[in-house]
Amino acid sequence: MRAYIPSFDLRVPGSLSEVLALLAREPGAWQPFAGGTDLMVLLEAGKLSHKRFLSIAKLDEFRGIEVTADFVILGALTTYTEIQKHPELQAEFPLLCSAAHETGSVAIQNRGTLGGNIVNASPAADSPPALLVYDAEIELISQRGIRWIPFHGFQTGYKKMQLVPDELLRAIRLPRRVKKWRQYYRKVGTRRAQAISKVCFAGAALVENSVIREIRIALGSVAPIVLRAVKTEDSLRGGSITPATIAAAQETLMREIVPFDDIRSTARYRLRVAQNLLEEFLWQVAK
C-alpha cells in the first residue's frame, strides 16, 4: 500500500533561523530530513506515520568538510559519495570511507547523508560503528544555542537519542589522532552489496612492540543500538595478541553484545560472526 501524498505537509525553509524558529515554536511537530532515503522506503510502503516534514537539504550551514590541525569536521549534509572522495578521510579515517562505500547503491550514496544515518538511529546503520571507533563528537544546534556531545552515548535505545525536539544535528567532529592505528571494517550481509547488515564490525588498535597500547571496537546489528565494546577493549588493552587472549576476548564479547533474532538473521549466527570478526581483526592488527 502506498502512502497518500496529499495527507503529508512538507516545508522547505530558506534559512537556518527559519528552521530553528519553527522547531522552537512547535517542538516535536515537524520531522526534519535531508536526503530522505529512509523516509522514501516508508512512504512507498505506506508506513510513514509522521505527517509534517521539514526539509533542511538547502541549508549551507550543514554542508562542507573542514580540516583543521586537530579535527576533521563534516557537515551533517555530507553525502556518502563526498566522504569516499575526500583525501583526508581516505588517508586517516578509512573505516568511515568503507562504511560509506557499503551503504546502499550509488544513487543512495549520492543522496544519503551522514547526519541522516546518525539520527535515523538504526542499530544496523553502517557509519555509526566507525564513528564510535574514532571517538566522534556531534554538534547539536537550536535557538537556545549550540552544544557538542560525544557520539558514544548519543543513542540511548532503539530509535532513541539525546536529541531534544527543537534541536538539529549540524556537524560531526573527528579527532585526528589515529594516523598510526591499524584499522579494520567488515560488514556481513545477505549479499555483497545493497544489503542491510547482519553484523557490522569496526575496529582500530595502536600496537607497539607487539603490545596493544590502545584499542577501539564497535559493532552494529548486535544490540538495540550500535555498540561500543568497552569491556572487550579493556580485556585486550596492554596485552599481546595470542590465541589465548583472543579466546578470552571472544568470551568477553559474547557477554557484552545482545544479539537478536529478526527477519535477516538469528542471534546465534550474529554471535558467532561477531566473535569471528573480532578474531580476524586482532590477527590483522598483529601483523
C-alpha positions in Angstrom: 0.0 0.0 0.0 1.4 3.4 -1.0 1.0 6.5 1.1 -1.5 9.1 0.1 0.8 12.1 -0.8 -1.7 15.0 -0.1 -2.0 13.8 3.5 1.5 15.0 4.3 2.7 18.5 4.9 6.2 19.5 3.7 8.0 22.8 4.2 11.3 23.9 2.7 12.6 26.9 4.7 15.2 29.1 3.1 17.3 29.8 6.2 18.6 28.2 9.3 17.0 30.8 11.5 13.6 30.0 10.0 14.1 26.3 10.6 15.1 26.8 14.2 12.3 29.1 14.9 9.7 26.6 13.6 11.2 23.8 15.7 11.2 26.0 18.8 7.6 27.2 18.2 6.2 23.6 17.6 8.7 21.2 19.2 8.1 17.6 18.0 5.5 18.6 15.4 8.0 18.7 12.5 10.4 16.0 11.5 13.5 17.3 9.8 15.0 15.4 6.9 17.8 15.8 4.4 18.4 13.1 1.7 15.1 11.3 2.6 16.5 7.9 1.6 15.0 6.1 4.6 11.7 8.1 4.6 11.0 7.2 0.9 11.1 3.5 1.8 8.5 4.0 4.5 6.5 6.3 2.2 6.3 3.7 -0.6 5.3 1.0 1.9 2.5 3.3 3.4 4.2 3.1 6.8 5.2 6.7 7.2 3.4 7.6 10.4 4.6 11.2 10.9 2.7 13.7 8.7 4.7 17.0 8.9 8.2 17.2 7.4 10.8 19.9 7.3 13.5 19.7 4.6 16.9 21.0 5.6 18.6 19.9 2.3 19.2 23.5 1.2 20.9 24.8 4.3 24.6 25.7 3.5 25.4 25.8 7.2 25.1 22.0 7.3 27.4 21.3 4.3 31.2 21.0 3.8 34.2 19.2 5.2 36.6 21.3 7.2 40.1 20.1 8.1 42.0 21.7 11.0 45.2 20.7 12.8 43.2 18.7 15.4 39.9 17.7 13.7 38.1 16.9 10.5 34.6 18.4 10.8 31.9 17.1 8.5 28.6 19.0 8.0 25.6 16.8 8.7 24.5 17.0 5.0 27.8 15.5 3.8 26.9 12.6 1.5 28.5 9.1 1.4 29.9 9.9 -2.0 31.6 13.1 -0.7 33.1 11.1 2.2 34.6 8.5 -0.1 36.2 11.1 -2.3 37.8 13.3 0.4 41.6 12.8 0.6 42.0 13.4 4.4 39.2 10.9 5.2 40.7 8.4 2.8 44.1 8.7 4.5 43.1 9.0 8.2 39.6 7.6 8.5 39.3 4.7 6.1 36.7 3.0 8.3 34.2 5.8 7.6 35.1 5.6 3.9 34.5 1.9 3.9 31.1 2.4 5.7 30.1 5.0 3.1 31.1 2.6 0.3 29.0 -0.2 1.9 25.9 1.9 2.2 23.2 1.2 -0.4 23.6 1.8 -4.1 25.5 4.6 -5.8 22.2 6.5 -6.0 21.8 6.2 -2.2 25.4 7.3 -1.7 24.9 10.4 -3.8 21.8 11.5 -1.9 22.1 9.9 1.6 23.8 12.0 4.3 26.0 11.1 7.3 23.7 13.2 9.6 20.7 11.3 8.4 22.4 8.0 9.1 23.0 9.1 12.7 19.6 10.5 13.6 17.8 7.6 11.9 19.2 5.7 14.9 19.1 2.2 13.3 21.2 -0.4 15.1 22.1 -1.7 11.6 23.5 1.6 10.3 26.8 1.3 8.5 28.6 4.5 9.6 28.0 4.7 13.4 30.4 1.8 14.3 33.2 3.8 12.5 32.2 7.0 14.3 32.4 5.2 17.7 35.9 3.9 16.9 37.0 7.4 16.0 35.6 8.9 19.2 33.4 11.2 17.2 31.6 14.2 18.6 28.5 15.8 17.3 27.2 19.3 17.3 23.5 19.9 18.2 22.0 23.3 17.4 18.8 25.0 18.4 17.5 28.6 19.1 18.8 28.0 22.7 22.4 27.6 21.4 25.0 25.0 20.4 26.3 22.0 22.3 28.9 19.4 21.5 28.5 15.9 22.9 30.3 12.6 22.4 28.7 10.3 19.8 29.3 7.5 22.3 26.2 7.6 24.4 24.1 9.7 22.0 21.9 6.8 21.1 20.2 5.6 24.3 17.9 2.9 23.0 16.2 1.6 19.8 15.4 4.8 17.8 16.0 6.9 21.0 18.7 9.7 21.2 19.9 12.5 23.3 18.2 14.9 20.8 15.8 17.5 22.1 12.7 18.0 19.8 13.8 21.6 18.9 17.4 20.5 18.1 19.2 19.6 14.8 22.4 17.7 14.3 24.6 20.2 12.4 28.1 18.6 12.3 30.3 15.6 13.2 33.8 16.2 14.5 36.6 13.5 14.2 39.8 13.9 16.3 42.9 13.5 14.2 44.8 11.1 16.4 44.5 7.7 14.7 47.1 8.0 12.0 49.3 5.2 13.3 46.5 2.9 14.3 45.8 -0.3 12.4 42.2 -0.3 11.2 39.6 -2.9 10.2 36.0 -2.7 8.9 33.7 -5.5 7.8 30.0 -5.7 7.0 28.3 -9.1 6.8 25.0 -9.2 4.9 22.9 -11.4 2.8 24.6 -10.0 -0.3 28.0 -8.3 -1.0 26.2 -5.1 -1.8 22.9 -3.2 -1.2 22.1 -5.2 1.9 21.2 -4.3 5.5 23.9 -5.7 7.8 23.5 -8.9 9.8 26.7 -7.8 11.7 28.9 -4.7 11.2 32.3 -4.6 12.8 34.7 -1.7 13.1 38.0 -1.8 15.0 41.2 0.1 15.3 44.3 -0.5 17.5 47.6 1.1 18.3 50.1 -1.7 18.6 53.7 -1.1 19.7 56.3 -3.8 20.2 53.6 -6.4 19.9 51.5 -4.9 22.7 48.1 -3.3 22.3 48.5 0.2 23.7 45.1 1.4 22.7 42.1 -0.2 21.0 38.5 0.7 19.9 35.9 -1.9 18.9 32.3 -1.1 17.8 29.6 -3.3 16.3 26.2 -2.8 14.6 23.2 -5.2 14.4 24.1 -7.0 17.6 22.1 -4.9 20.1 19.2 -2.4 20.1 21.8 0.3 19.5 25.2 0.4 17.7 27.5 -0.8 20.5 31.0 0.2 21.6 32.5 -3.0 23.1 34.3 -1.3 26.0 34.7 -4.4 28.2 36.2 -6.3 25.3 38.6 -3.4 24.7 39.6 -3.4 28.4 40.3 -7.1 28.2 42.8 -6.6 25.4 44.5 -3.3 26.3 48.0 -3.7 27.5 48.4 -7.3 26.3 49.8 -9.2 23.3 47.7 -10.9 20.7 47.9 -14.6 21.2 45.3 -17.4 20.7 44.6 -17.4 24.4 44.0 -13.6 24.6 41.8 -13.8 21.5 39.7 -16.6 23.0 39.3 -14.6 26.3 38.3 -11.5 24.3 35.7 -13.6 22.4 34.2 -14.8 25.7 34.0 -11.2 26.9 32.4 -10.0 23.7 29.8 -12.8 24.0 28.7 -11.4 27.3 28.8 -7.8 26.1 26.7 -7.8 23.0 23.0 -8.6 22.9 22.3 -10.3 19.5 18.7 -10.8 18.4 16.6 -12.8 16.0 14.9 -11.0 13.2 13.9 -11.4 9.5 17.6 -11.1 8.4 19.3 -13.5 10.8 19.4 -15.2 14.2 21.0 -14.3 17.5 23.2 -17.4 17.4 24.5 -16.5 13.9 25.2 -12.9 14.9 27.1 -14.0 18.0 29.3 -16.4 16.1 30.0 -13.9 13.3 30.9 -11.2 15.8 33.4 -13.4 17.5 34.9 -14.5 14.2 35.3 -10.9 13.1 36.9 -10.0 16.4 39.5 -12.8 15.8 40.1 -11.6 12.2 40.5 -8.0 13.3 43.1 -9.0 16.0 45.2 -11.2 13.8 45.2 -8.4 11.2 46.4 -5.8 13.6 49.0 -8.2 15.0 50.8 -8.4 11.6 
